[in-house]
Amino acid sequence: MENITTVTEFLLLGLTSVRDLQPFFFVIFLIIYLINLVGNGAILLIVILEPRLHSPMYSFLGNLSCLDICYSSVTLPTVLINLLSTRKAISFLGCITQLHFFHFLGSTEAILLAVMAFDRFAAICYPLRYMIIMNSQACILLVGVAWFTGFFYALMHSIMTAHLDFCHSQKVDHFFCDVKPLLELACNDTLLNQWLLSIVAGSISMGAFFLTLLSYFYIIGYLLFKHRSCSVLHKALSTCASHFMVVCLFYGPVGFTYIRPASASSMAQDRMVAIIYSAVTPVLNPLIYTLRNKEVMLALKKIYMRKFVFKGIQQHH
């Protein structure tokens, strides 16, 4: 019989055990986090302040930026604190809360990316009926479905993980609390937890991914058969290219981590991949969308011009 004790806290092993590398990692992750906050915060601000961007496409983009800020804020502040501290402890409740919000925001983003692909499909294939299809009620419903589905999916994992008995160790072989490293510490039979993680996470991420691909295949097929023009196809796909880049950056690492069987899992690999989807991807999203989107760039310039003009008038008076 294994010794089962009530766990009050976990110890996060973090990114590296080499103390000399920890200040270097702290600087890198602090820069990444600040760029994320500034970049996604700027997009959110532009979408709210610029009337020309009050359309379904940009409301979804604003939601994505909000998600990216919250998503990286679940893990990166903990990483930064632990890189400076000697005892990298997190309370049991704090660990389960972090796990819940990480999966809640991550799965919401997966569904939202599929919603954004559907939005591009409606805009390109049904331009005359686009505002009827993607009316304000439909947009609110689609965003609401994404957030609610993500919340209840995460709730399932957080409740099931919280009810496990932990007896092997209190040391979590990760830089944040996630389901897979916690299952390694449990002394219960975790087969159901592992199956649910693979099947439900796989259904949400791969289901959303296939819906996204289906939207793009339909767009390509529609343009090829309807217009038979490479220039029209190129123009339409250039508007979707930024979204497709984000999709690949997000679904690839997530699929690699959660769909693989537990026996094939390597915590060192999972940590490296987790850095991509929890820290790097949220930083790249605003860069990809702003650099490839003329309307966002124009709105950004417009807001800066307003700011400078306003400052000039104040100084003049």
GIQUIKA-V623084 format. One record per pair of residues at least 4 apart in sequence whose ideal C-beta (glycine too) atoms are under 8 Angstrom apart, sorted by sequence separation. I is the first residue (numbers start at 1). J is the second residue. D is the distance in Angstrom with one decimal. If there is no record, write none. Layout:
I:J:D  I:J:D
This chain:
13:17:7.0  18:22:7.4  20:24:8.0  21:25:5.9  22:26:6.2  23:27:6.6  24:28:6.5  25:29:6.0  26:30:6.0  27:31:6.5  28:32:6.4  29:33:6.1  30:34:6.3  31:35:6.3  32:36:6.3  33:37:6.5  34:38:6.2  35:39:5.6  36:40:5.9  37:41:5.5  38:42:6.2  39:43:6.9  40:44:6.3  41:45:6.2  42:46:6.2  43:47:6.3  44:48:6.5  45:49:5.9  46:50:5.4  50:54:7.7  54:58:7.0  55:59:7.0  56:60:6.5  57:61:6.5  58:62:6.3  59:63:6.6  60:64:6.4  61:65:6.6  62:66:6.4  63:67:6.3  64:68:6.3  65:69:6.6  66:70:6.5  67:71:5.6  68:72:6.4  69:73:6.1  70:74:6.8  72:76:5.0  73:77:6.3  75:79:6.1  76:80:6.2  77:81:6.4  78:82:6.1  79:83:6.3  80:84:7.1  81:85:6.0  90:94:4.8  91:95:6.7  92:96:6.6  93:97:6.1  94:98:6.2  95:99:6.4  96:100:6.3  97:101:6.5  98:102:6.0  99:103:6.5  100:104:5.8  101:105:5.9  102:106:6.0  103:107:5.9  104:108:6.4  105:109:6.4  106:110:6.7  107:111:6.6  108:112:6.1  109:113:6.4  110:114:7.2  111:115:6.5  112:116:6.4  113:117:6.7  114:118:6.6  115:119:6.5  116:120:6.8  117:121:6.5  118:122:6.4  119:123:6.3  120:124:6.1  121:125:5.6  122:126:5.4  123:127:6.5  126:130:5.7  129:133:5.5  130:134:5.9  131:135:6.6  134:138:5.6  135:139:7.1  136:140:6.3  137:141:6.2  138:142:6.3  139:143:6.3  140:144:5.9  141:145:6.3  142:146:6.7  143:147:6.5  144:148:6.0  145:149:5.9  146:150:6.4  147:151:6.3  148:152:6.5  149:153:6.1  150:154:6.3  151:155:6.2  152:156:6.7  153:157:7.2  154:158:6.0  155:159:6.1  156:160:6.3  157:161:5.9  158:162:6.1  159:163:6.6  160:164:7.4  166:170:7.2  174:178:5.7  177:181:7.6  178:182:6.9  179:183:6.2  180:184:7.1  181:185:7.3  182:186:6.9  186:190:5.2  190:194:5.7  191:195:6.3  192:196:6.2  193:197:6.3  194:198:6.4  195:199:5.7  196:200:5.2  197:201:5.4  198:202:5.6  199:203:6.2  200:204:6.5  201:205:6.0  202:206:5.3  203:207:5.2  204:208:6.2  205:209:6.2  206:210:6.2  207:211:6.5  208:212:6.4  209:213:6.5  210:214:6.1  211:215:6.6  212:216:6.8  213:217:6.2  214:218:6.2  215:219:6.4  216:220:6.4  217:221:6.1  218:222:6.0  219:223:6.4  220:224:6.2  221:225:6.2  222:226:5.6  223:227:5.5  224:228:6.7  229:233:6.6  230:234:6.0  231:235:6.3  232:236:6.3  233:237:6.1  234:238:6.2  235:239:7.3  236:240:6.9  237:241:6.2  240:244:5.8  241:245:6.5  242:246:6.7  243:247:6.4  244:248:6.5  245:249:6.4  246:250:6.1  247:251:5.8  248:252:5.7  249:253:7.6  250:254:6.3  251:255:5.7  252:256:6.5  253:257:6.4  254:258:6.1  255:259:5.0  256:260:6.7  260:264:4.9  261:265:7.5  265:269:7.7  266:270:6.6  267:271:6.3  268:272:6.8  269:273:6.2  270:274:5.9  271:275:6.9  272:276:7.5  273:277:7.0  274:278:5.3  275:279:5.3  276:280:4.9  277:281:5.2  278:282:7.6  279:283:7.0  280:284:6.2  281:285:6.5  283:287:7.2  284:288:5.7  285:289:6.3  286:290:5.7  287:291:5.8  288:292:6.2  289:293:5.5  293:297:6.5  294:298:6.1  295:299:6.3  296:300:6.3  297:301:6.5  298:302:6.2  299:303:6.4  300:304:6.5  301:305:6.1  302:306:6.5  303:307:6.5  304:308:6.4  305:309:6.1  306:310:6.1  307:311:6.4  308:312:6.3  309:313:6.4  310:314:6.5  311:315:6.3  312:316:6.2  313:317:6.5  16:21:5.0  53:58:4.1  54:59:7.4  90:95:5.0  133:138:6.8  134:139:6.0  172:177:6.3  177:182:6.5  227:232:4.4  260:265:6.1  265:270:6.4  275:280:6.3  276:281:6.2  16:22:6.7  47:53:5.1  82:88:4.1  223:229:7.8  227:233:7.2  290:296:5.0  291:297:7.7  46:53:6.5  47:54:7.9  122:129:7.9  123:130:5.1  126:133:6.1  174:181:4.3  183:190:4.5  186:193:7.9  289:296:6.3  290:297:6.2  14:22:8.0  90:98:7.2  122:130:5.4  173:181:5.2  16:25:6.6  172:181:5.0  223:232:5.9  224:233:6.5  15:25:5.5  172:182:6.6  183:193:5.6  223:233:4.7  290:300:6.9  47:58:4.9  122:133:4.8  123:134:7.6  173:184:6.9  183:194:6.4  47:59:7.0  78:90:6.9  122:134:5.5  172:185:7.0  220:233:7.1  223:236:5.6  257:270:5.6  47:61:6.2  48:62:6.9  171:185:7.8  179:193:7.1  183:197:7.9  47:62:3.8  119:134:6.0  170:185:7.4  166:182:7.7  168:184:7.3  169:185:5.6  257:273:5.3  168:185:4.9  180:197:7.0  219:236:6.5  220:237:7.3  256:273:5.4  257:274:6.7  43:61:6.5  44:62:5.4  47:65:7.5  161:179:5.9  164:182:7.4  167:185:7.9  168:186:7.4  179:197:5.5  219:237:7.6  43:62:7.0  164:183:7.6  166:185:4.9  167:186:7.8  168:187:6.3  78:98:6.9  166:186:5.8  167:187:3.9  253:273:4.7  257:277:7.7  44:65:4.6  161:182:5.6  165:186:6.6  166:187:7.0  219:240:6.8  253:274:7.7  43:65:4.3  44:66:5.9  157:179:5.4  161:183:7.6  164:186:4.2  165:187:5.3  75:98:7.2  165:188:5.5  253:276:4.5  254:277:5.6  41:65:7.5  74:98:6.0  118:142:7.7  164:188:5.2  216:240:6.5  253:277:4.2  40:65:4.0  44:69:7.5  40:66:7.5  164:190:7.0  74:101:4.7  75:102:6.5  115:142:4.8  249:276:7.5  250:277:6.2  40:68:4.7  41:69:6.6  74:102:5.0  115:143:7.2  216:244:6.8  249:277:7.8  253:281:7.5  40:69:4.8  164:193:7.5  70:101:7.6  71:102:7.6  74:105:6.5  112:143:7.2  115:146:6.0  249:280:7.9  250:281:5.6  36:68:6.6  37:69:6.2  160:192:7.7  161:193:7.0  249:281:4.8  36:69:6.8  160:193:5.6  71:105:4.3  111:145:7.2  112:146:4.7  70:105:5.4  71:106:6.4  111:146:4.0  212:247:5.4  246:281:7.6  249:284:6.2  36:72:5.1  157:193:7.9  160:196:7.1  249:285:8.0  67:105:5.6  71:109:6.6  108:146:5.2  111:149:5.8  209:247:7.1  246:284:7.7  33:72:6.4  108:147:5.4  111:150:6.5  157:196:7.4  212:251:8.0  246:285:5.6  36:76:7.8  110:150:7.9  156:196:6.9  157:197:7.1  67:108:6.1  68:109:7.5  108:149:7.4  109:150:7.8  67:109:4.9  107:149:6.9  108:150:3.2  209:251:4.6  246:288:6.0  33:76:4.6  107:150:4.1  108:151:7.6  208:251:7.5  245:288:5.3  246:289:7.6  32:76:7.3  33:77:7.6  106:150:7.6  156:200:7.2  64:109:6.9  67:112:6.7  105:150:6.8  206:251:7.8  104:150:5.0  107:153:4.9  205:251:5.9  209:255:7.5  242:288:5.0  29:76:6.1  33:80:7.1  103:150:7.7  104:151:5.3  107:154:6.5  153:200:6.4  242:289:5.4  64:112:6.0  153:201:8.0  63:112:6.0  64:113:7.7  104:153:7.4  205:254:5.1  206:255:6.6  29:79:5.6  30:80:6.0  103:153:6.5  104:154:3.6  205:255:5.9  242:292:4.1  29:80:5.9  103:154:3.9  104:155:7.8  153:204:6.2  241:292:6.4  242:293:6.4  60:112:6.6  64:116:7.3  102:154:7.7  101:154:7.2  201:254:7.8  202:255:7.7  205:258:6.9  206:259:7.0  26:80:6.2  29:83:7.2  100:154:4.9  103:157:5.4  205:259:7.4  238:292:7.8  60:115:6.3  61:116:7.6  99:154:7.8  100:155:6.8  103:158:7.5  149:204:7.4  60:116:4.8  202:258:6.8  26:83:4.2  100:157:7.3  201:258:4.1  202:259:4.6  25:83:5.6  26:84:6.3  99:157:6.7  100:158:3.8  201:259:7.0  57:116:7.5  60:119:6.0  99:158:5.6  23:83:7.6  198:258:6.7  22:83:4.8  97:158:7.8  197:258:6.1  198:259:6.0  22:84:7.6  57:119:5.7  96:158:5.3  99:161:6.2  198:260:7.8  56:119:5.5  57:120:7.6  198:261:7.0  15:79:7.1  198:262:7.9  14:79:7.3  96:161:6.5  12:78:7.4  57:123:6.9  96:162:4.9  14:82:5.3  15:83:7.4  194:262:4.9  14:83:6.9  12:82:5.8  14:88:5.6  102:176:6.8  13:88:7.2  102:177:7.7  11:87:7.5  12:88:4.6  102:178:6.6  103:179:7.4  11:88:5.8  12:89:7.6  95:172:7.6  180:257:7.6  11:89:5.6  12:90:5.9  56:134:4.2  98:176:6.0  99:177:4.7  180:258:7.8  10:89:7.2  11:90:7.9  60:139:7.5  98:177:4.6  99:178:6.2  183:262:7.3  9:89:5.0  10:90:5.5  59:139:5.9  63:143:5.7  99:179:6.3  9:90:6.4  96:177:7.2  9:91:5.1  10:92:6.9  95:177:3.9  180:262:7.1  8:91:6.8  9:92:6.0  56:139:5.0  60:143:7.2  63:146:8.0  94:177:7.9  99:182:7.2  184:267:7.7  8:92:5.6  59:143:7.6  7:92:5.5  10:95:5.1  180:265:6.4  9:95:7.8  181:267:6.4  90:177:6.5  95:182:7.5  180:267:8.0  181:270:7.7  180:270:6.6  178:270:8.0  82:175:7.2  111:204:6.9  114:207:7.8  118:211:7.2  125:218:6.8  174:267:6.8  107:201:7.6  110:204:5.7  114:208:3.9  117:211:6.8  121:215:4.1  125:219:6.4  173:267:4.5  110:205:5.1  113:208:6.3  114:209:7.6  117:212:4.0  120:215:6.6  121:216:8.0  124:219:5.2  79:175:5.2  174:270:7.2  175:271:6.4  178:274:7.3  78:175:7.7  79:176:6.9  107:204:5.2  111:208:5.4  114:211:4.4  118:215:5.7  121:218:5.9  125:222:4.8  174:271:6.1  78:176:5.8  107:205:7.6  110:208:4.6  114:212:5.1  117:215:4.0  121:219:5.7  124:222:7.1  173:271:8.0  176:274:7.6  110:209:7.8  113:212:6.2  117:216:6.7  120:219:6.8  124:223:7.2  175:274:7.4  75:175:7.3  174:274:7.3  75:176:4.3  114:215:7.8  74:176:7.5  176:278:7.5  124:236:5.1  124:239:7.8  124:240:7.9  120:239:6.9  120:240:5.2  117:240:7.9  120:243:6.4  117:243:6.6  116:243:5.7  113:243:7.5  117:247:7.4  113:246:6.7  113:247:5.4  113:250:6.4  113:251:7.7  110:250:7.0  109:250:6.7  110:251:7.1  110:254:6.9  106:254:7.0  13:171:5.8  7:166:4.5  11:170:5.4  13:172:6.5  10:170:5.4  11:171:4.9  12:172:5.3  13:173:5.3  15:175:5.1  4:165:4.8  9:170:6.8  10:171:7.5  11:172:6.7  13:174:7.0  14:175:5.0  4:166:8.0  5:167:6.9  10:172:4.9  12:174:6.6  13:175:7.7  4:167:4.8  7:170:6.2  12:175:6.1  3:167:5.7  12:176:6.9  2:167:4.7  12:177:7.5  2:168:7.9  10:177:6.8  106:277:7.4  10:182:7.9  10:185:7.9  102:278:7.6  64:246:7.9  4:187:6.3  2:187:4.8  76:278:7.5  75:278:5.0  76:279:6.2  74:278:8.0  75:279:7.4  72:278:6.3  71:278:7.0  72:279:6.0  72:282:4.6  71:282:5.8  72:283:7.9  68:281:7.8  69:282:7.5  68:282:3.7  68:285:5.5  68:286:7.7  65:285:7.3  64:285:6.6  65:286:6.6  61:289:6.3  61:296:8.0  58:295:7.9  58:296:8.0  40:282:6.7  53:295:6.7  36:279:7.7  43:286:5.1  52:295:6.9  53:296:7.4  39:283:6.6  42:286:6.9  40:285:6.9  33:279:7.6  36:282:4.9  39:285:7.7  40:286:5.2  43:289:6.6  53:299:5.8  32:279:5.2  36:283:4.8  39:286:3.4  43:290:6.8  52:299:6.6  32:280:7.1  35:283:5.1  39:287:6.5  42:290:7.9  50:299:4.1  29:279:6.6  36:286:7.9  46:296:6.4  32:283:5.5  39:290:7.7  50:302:6.9  43:296:7.0  46:299:4.9  50:303:7.0  46:300:5.8  49:303:6.2  15:271:6.8  46:303:6.4  42:300:7.0  45:303:7.6  15:275:7.9
